Amino acid sequence: MTTVPVDVIRANLARVQARIAQACARAGRTDSPRLLVASKYWDVEGMSVLAAAGIRLVGENRAEELVEKWARWRDSFEFHFIGHLQSRKARKVLPCVTLIHSVESMSLVEELHKRSGEEVKVLLEVNVGGEESKYGILPAAAEAFLERAAAFERVRFVGLMTMAPLVTDPESVRPLFRELRQLRDRLAVTFSGRYELSELSMGMSNDYEVAVEEGATIIRLGSALLSGA
């Protein structure tokens, strides 16, 4: 786990926020995406550095670590779940989060519906790059998936998420981010009245500026706060 001092995190955070603002300006955006920090780089006690740096939104990849960190830091952070979520662990995750980014199976939708006593907000994970090593449904299957999921009324889809391929040139994944935005826009019309598909969770430390230019509403960063990239 990282031991980067809080002043370094603050300085890197300021640089990232400046780059986000510049990307918004280039794209003519008047809004700004939410910055989610991937908390897997910090252990339970190390989360104090994020709190001291002024970070308020974090995303966890593992159910067990989420539960532990939420128990200690629930008053300091808003928690999202951003990792692959197995249906059998849905019960653990539900009380801790305001949004699950990684829904991509009907069995998980059914389990979330069964285990939740109230509405749960989720994103549909889409494998825009078609990589066999990544989770997510293919774009062509998204409409049918959401149609089936509509039967489970406690599971409310509020947008889409993707993980782009890890590349050296961020421009090479711009078409994928654009495709996700266009897919979201089409689905928002199709499912108007059932889902309000406003969120686009896309962009990580190596490509977040391009994602912002293409309409990301949530970017997921980790190493950028360690290195200032």
Summary of the structure (lengths in Angstrom):
residues: 229
radius of gyration: 17.1
end to end distance: 18.9
largest distance: 48.3
contacts: 738
relative contact order: 0.16
helix: 45%
strand: 17%
